[in-house]
Each structure stands twice: as structure tokens, then as C-alpha cells.
Amino acid sequence: MEERIFPCTLLCLLLSGVGAVTVTIPQSQYEYARGDNITLPCSFITTATITSRTQVVITWSSLTQQTPIDETVIATYYHGPTPVTDIDTDYEGRVSVDVDVTQGKANMKLFSISLADNKNFECRVQIPGDKKGKQTAITNLVVLVAPSTPVCKIQGTAQYGQNITLTCASAEGSPTPTYSWKHYCEHNQPVPQDPQTTDKDGILSLYNISKDTSGFYICTSQNKLNAATCNLTISLMPPSMNDITTGGIIGRFLAYLVFLIIIIIIIIIFFFFCQNK
């Protein structure tokens, strides 16, 4: 009895797979540098018999990574006695399809890729009478762009006891760059980071700054493609020196003012003396 059940079960499994299409893309993610010409591979397997008259429709679409998902049909290939390919107007001149339905090939070629192509792409294969199985496959395209030269800035007043913030940011970079700060003294030796200092996302926060804060600060903006740097110099004088400098300026101003008053008094006395004479 058991020997008869097994062949029946096997036959049911085989029959259930008849006409089931399976679409696959080898990798879930592809990475290429900006400006590259690339091929996104897509293949399909079907048990249906495909001839030159079989109406096979292959569609490539882009999907935004935000919610809700926005789908844009990029290219549609219609197989038949006279194959036809429709390309979306925004992709004309940048997209072509490399299709061979007899071999199960449904690749898309994308030329001169840019940051705007950082998207998910879907390959869909539709065969009349073959609606079971897996008709779609999705992959993610990551366009690599080296970080642009970052801009370093100081926020706050670099004076004793003050809190200041050093910022560092690149205008572009894909994947998003990571940032790190390093501090060097005037002798170009690395300076350990103060425990109170915080360094996050290119923002270096310095608290209760002192003479030890002086030196060179270098920010590195980096992703897997390359790195770029910018730097700042901070120079602090001890409070006593600031006081002396300020006191000297005030003292010189007062001395000049007294001298000017004396000259005016002398002129007035001389004028009255001449009048009396």
C-alpha cells in the first residue's frame, strides 16, 4: 500500500510545478561607481513551451526605497513574431535590454549611472498561461561616489573657558561618508581626546577649552571608495596674556587722551594770554 502512495505523491508534485515560472537575480545588491556602464542580470525558468509566437512580456521597473513605494516602468520587452521594446522617455539613450527568451535571459543595461540611480530595480516576466511560481525578482543598486572635500568650520568663540563646536561635512558621497577628527599639537604630535569631548557625525564638541585645546584639527570624510580631509587651527593665549594685551591697549588710549587734553589746555592759556596783552 505504501509503495503505491509514494508514486502518486511524486506525480502530484510534478504536476503542480507545470507551467510555474521562476524569476531570479543573482545578487540582492550591486555596487558600481558613478559614471559606469552596467548590466543588471535577470534570468527565468519556465516549463511552458516558448516559440517565436509565444507572447512573453519582460518588464524592468525602478522602485523608490521610501514608503509608499513609487514604481516607474523603465523598459518593457514584448516577445513575438516581431519583438518590440518600449523605453521610458526619462531613460531613453541610457537603457537597453538584452533578452533571449529561449535561454531565459532578461538582462537590463544601464549606461552612465548617477546618484539618481540609487534605487531598487525589479525584473518581471509574464507568460500567458504561466501565472504560478515567482514572476518577479528585485535587486538594489548602490552608486558609489567618493566624498567631496569636506568643509571645516568653528562655531562659537575660541576663548578660555568657552564651549566651541567644530563641524565637518562633505557635500556629496555615496554611501554616506563617516567622519572622524584628530587633534595634533604644534609639534605635530597626536593629542589624546579629552574625556568630555564628543565626536559624532562630523561634529566635534569641545567644552571648557584651555591652552591644551590649541593645535591642528584634521577631519577625515571617508566611505568605501575614497577619503578627503579638511583642517582647522585653534590658538589660545592664557587669560593673563589676554588681560595684559587688553590693559595695554586701554593704557595707551588713556595716555593719548591725557596728552591731548594737556595740549588743548596749553592752547587755551596761550590764547587768553595773547588777548590780555
C-alpha positions as CSV (number, residue, x, y, z in Angstrom):
1,M,0.0,0.0,0.0
2,E,2.8,2.4,0.9
3,E,4.6,1.7,-2.4
4,R,1.5,2.9,-4.3
5,I,1.2,6.1,-2.3
6,F,4.7,7.3,-3.0
7,P,4.4,7.3,-6.8
8,C,1.1,9.1,-6.6
9,T,2.6,11.8,-4.3
10,L,5.6,12.3,-6.7
11,L,3.3,12.6,-9.7
12,C,1.2,15.3,-7.9
13,L,4.3,17.3,-7.1
14,L,5.5,17.2,-10.7
15,L,2.1,18.2,-12.0
16,S,1.9,21.1,-9.5
17,G,5.1,22.5,-11.0
18,V,3.9,22.5,-14.6
19,G,3.8,26.0,-16.0
20,A,5.4,27.7,-12.9
21,V,7.8,30.5,-13.9
22,T,10.7,31.3,-11.6
23,V,12.5,34.7,-12.0
24,T,15.8,35.3,-10.3
25,I,18.5,38.0,-9.9
26,P,21.8,36.5,-8.7
27,Q,22.6,39.2,-6.1
28,S,20.3,41.3,-3.8
29,Q,22.7,44.3,-4.2
30,Y,25.1,45.6,-6.8
31,E,27.7,48.3,-6.3
32,Y,29.2,50.4,-9.1
33,A,31.0,53.7,-9.3
34,R,29.2,56.8,-10.7
35,G,29.6,57.0,-14.5
36,D,29.9,53.2,-15.0
37,N,28.0,51.3,-17.7
38,I,26.4,48.3,-16.0
39,T,24.3,45.2,-16.6
40,L,21.7,44.1,-14.1
41,P,21.2,40.4,-14.8
42,C,17.9,38.6,-14.6
43,S,17.0,35.1,-15.6
44,F,13.9,33.0,-15.6
45,I,12.9,29.3,-15.9
46,T,9.6,28.1,-17.1
47,T,8.2,24.7,-18.0
48,A,6.0,26.3,-20.7
49,T,6.9,25.8,-24.3
50,I,8.1,29.1,-25.8
51,T,8.1,29.7,-29.5
52,S,8.6,32.7,-31.7
53,R,4.8,33.3,-31.4
54,T,4.6,33.0,-27.6
55,Q,3.7,36.3,-26.1
56,V,6.3,36.8,-23.4
57,V,6.4,40.2,-21.6
58,I,9.5,41.3,-19.7
59,T,9.4,44.5,-17.6
60,W,12.1,46.3,-15.7
61,S,10.9,48.9,-13.2
62,S,12.6,51.1,-10.6
63,L,11.2,51.2,-7.1
64,T,11.8,54.0,-4.6
65,Q,13.1,52.9,-1.2
66,Q,10.6,55.2,0.7
67,T,7.1,54.3,1.8
68,P,4.8,54.3,-0.1
69,I,6.8,52.7,-2.9
70,D,6.7,54.6,-6.2
71,E,7.2,52.4,-9.2
72,T,8.4,53.6,-12.6
73,V,8.4,51.3,-15.6
74,I,11.7,51.7,-17.3
75,A,11.6,49.2,-20.1
76,T,9.1,46.7,-21.5
77,Y,10.1,43.9,-23.9
78,Y,7.3,42.2,-25.9
79,H,8.3,38.9,-27.4
80,G,6.5,37.6,-30.5
81,P,7.0,37.3,-34.2
82,T,8.2,40.9,-34.2
83,P,9.8,41.8,-30.8
84,V,9.2,45.3,-29.6
85,T,10.9,47.2,-26.7
86,D,9.4,50.3,-25.1
87,I,11.8,52.6,-23.1
88,D,10.5,55.3,-20.7
89,T,11.3,58.8,-22.1
90,D,13.4,59.6,-18.9
91,Y,15.7,56.6,-19.7
92,E,16.0,56.9,-23.5
93,G,19.6,56.7,-24.5
94,R,20.6,55.3,-21.1
95,V,18.8,51.9,-21.1
96,S,18.7,48.8,-23.3
97,V,17.5,45.2,-22.7
98,D,19.5,42.1,-23.5
99,V,16.8,39.4,-23.9
100,D,16.9,35.8,-25.1
101,V,13.6,34.1,-24.1
102,T,14.8,30.7,-25.3
103,Q,17.7,30.9,-22.9
104,G,15.8,32.5,-20.1
105,K,17.8,35.7,-20.2
106,A,16.2,39.1,-19.4
107,N,19.1,41.5,-18.6
108,M,18.9,45.3,-18.5
109,K,21.8,47.5,-19.4
110,L,22.1,50.9,-17.8
111,F,24.6,53.5,-19.0
112,S,26.4,56.3,-17.2
113,I,24.8,55.7,-13.9
114,S,24.4,58.6,-11.4
115,L,23.3,59.1,-7.8
116,A,19.7,59.3,-9.1
117,D,20.0,55.5,-9.8
118,N,20.4,54.6,-6.1
119,K,17.2,52.5,-6.2
120,N,15.7,49.1,-6.1
121,F,15.1,47.5,-9.6
122,E,12.5,44.9,-10.3
123,C,12.6,42.3,-13.1
124,R,9.2,40.8,-14.1
125,V,8.4,38.0,-16.6
126,Q,4.9,37.3,-17.7
127,I,4.0,34.3,-19.8
128,P,0.3,33.7,-20.8
129,G,-1.0,30.6,-19.0
130,D,2.0,30.6,-16.7
131,K,0.9,32.7,-13.7
132,K,2.1,30.4,-10.9
133,G,5.6,30.5,-9.3
134,K,7.7,33.6,-8.8
135,Q,7.2,36.2,-11.6
136,T,9.4,38.9,-10.1
137,A,12.9,39.5,-8.6
138,I,14.3,42.6,-7.0
139,T,17.8,44.0,-6.5
140,N,19.3,47.1,-5.1
141,L,21.7,49.3,-6.9
142,V,24.2,51.4,-4.9
143,V,26.1,54.0,-6.9
144,L,29.4,54.7,-5.3
145,V,30.7,58.3,-5.2
146,A,33.8,59.4,-3.4
147,P,33.3,62.0,-0.6
148,S,33.8,65.6,-1.9
149,T,36.3,67.7,0.0
150,P,34.7,68.5,3.3
151,V,34.2,72.0,4.8
152,C,35.5,72.6,8.3
153,K,34.0,75.4,10.5
154,I,34.2,76.7,14.0
155,Q,31.0,77.6,15.9
156,G,31.5,79.7,19.0
157,T,34.3,81.9,20.3
158,A,37.7,80.3,20.9
159,Q,38.4,81.8,24.3
160,Y,39.4,80.3,27.6
161,G,36.5,78.6,29.4
162,Q,34.2,78.7,26.4
163,N,32.5,75.8,24.7
164,I,33.0,75.5,20.9
165,T,32.0,73.2,18.2
166,L,33.9,72.1,15.1
167,T,31.8,70.9,12.2
168,C,32.9,68.9,9.1
169,A,30.6,67.9,6.1
170,S,31.0,66.7,2.5
171,A,28.5,68.0,0.0
172,E,28.3,64.5,-1.6
173,G,29.4,60.9,-1.1
174,S,27.7,57.5,-1.5
175,P,27.5,55.6,0.6
176,T,27.1,58.4,3.2
177,P,30.6,59.3,4.5
178,T,31.7,58.7,8.0
179,Y,33.6,61.4,9.8
180,S,36.4,61.4,12.3
181,W,38.5,64.2,14.0
182,K,42.1,64.1,15.1
183,H,44.0,66.6,17.2
184,Y,47.7,67.5,16.8
185,C,49.8,69.8,18.9
186,E,52.1,72.5,17.4
187,H,54.9,69.9,17.2
188,N,52.7,67.7,15.0
189,Q,52.2,65.1,17.7
190,P,48.8,63.5,18.2
191,V,46.9,64.7,21.3
192,P,44.6,62.3,23.2
193,Q,40.9,63.3,23.2
194,D,39.6,64.9,26.3
195,P,37.1,62.7,28.1
196,Q,34.4,65.4,27.9
197,T,34.9,65.8,24.1
198,T,32.2,64.3,21.9
199,D,32.7,63.4,18.3
200,K,29.6,62.3,16.3
201,D,28.6,62.6,12.6
202,G,31.4,65.2,11.9
203,I,30.5,67.4,14.9
204,L,33.3,67.7,17.5
205,S,32.2,69.4,20.7
206,L,34.9,70.9,22.9
207,Y,34.0,72.0,26.4
208,N,35.7,74.5,28.8
209,I,38.5,75.0,26.4
210,S,42.0,75.9,27.6
211,K,45.6,76.2,26.3
212,D,45.6,72.4,25.8
213,T,42.8,72.8,23.2
214,S,45.2,74.7,20.9
215,G,46.6,72.9,17.9
216,F,45.7,71.5,14.5
217,Y,42.4,69.7,14.0
218,I,42.0,67.4,10.9
219,C,38.7,65.9,9.8
220,T,38.5,62.9,7.6
221,S,35.4,62.2,5.5
222,Q,35.5,58.6,4.2
223,N,33.5,55.9,2.5
224,K,34.4,52.6,0.8
225,L,35.5,54.4,-2.3
226,N,37.9,57.1,-1.0
227,A,38.6,59.7,1.7
228,A,39.0,63.5,1.8
229,T,40.2,65.9,4.6
230,C,39.9,69.5,5.8
231,N,41.6,71.1,8.8
232,L,41.4,73.9,11.3
233,T,43.9,75.7,13.6
234,I,43.0,76.8,17.1
235,S,45.3,79.1,19.1
236,L,44.5,80.2,22.6
237,M,46.5,82.5,24.9
238,P,46.4,82.3,28.7
239,P,43.9,84.7,30.4
240,S,46.7,86.7,31.9
241,M,48.1,87.4,28.4
242,N,44.7,88.5,27.2
243,D,44.4,90.8,30.2
244,I,47.8,92.3,29.6
245,T,47.1,92.9,26.0
246,T,43.7,94.5,26.7
247,G,45.2,96.6,29.6
248,G,48.0,97.8,27.3
249,I,45.6,99.0,24.7
250,I,43.4,100.8,27.3
251,G,46.5,102.3,28.9
252,R,47.8,103.7,25.6
253,F,44.5,105.1,24.8
254,L,44.2,106.9,28.2
255,A,47.8,108.3,27.9
256,Y,47.0,109.7,24.4
257,L,43.7,111.2,25.8
258,V,45.6,112.9,28.7
259,F,48.2,114.2,26.3
260,L,45.5,115.6,24.0
261,I,43.8,117.4,27.0
262,I,47.1,118.9,28.1
263,I,47.7,120.3,24.6
264,I,44.2,121.8,24.5
265,I,44.7,123.4,27.9
266,I,48.0,124.9,26.8
267,I,46.4,126.3,23.6
268,I,43.6,127.9,25.6
269,I,46.0,129.5,28.2
270,F,48.2,130.8,25.3
271,F,45.1,132.3,23.6
272,F,43.9,134.2,26.8
273,F,47.4,135.4,27.4
274,C,47.6,136.9,24.0
275,Q,44.2,138.5,24.4
276,N,45.2,140.2,27.7
277,K,48.4,141.5,26.1
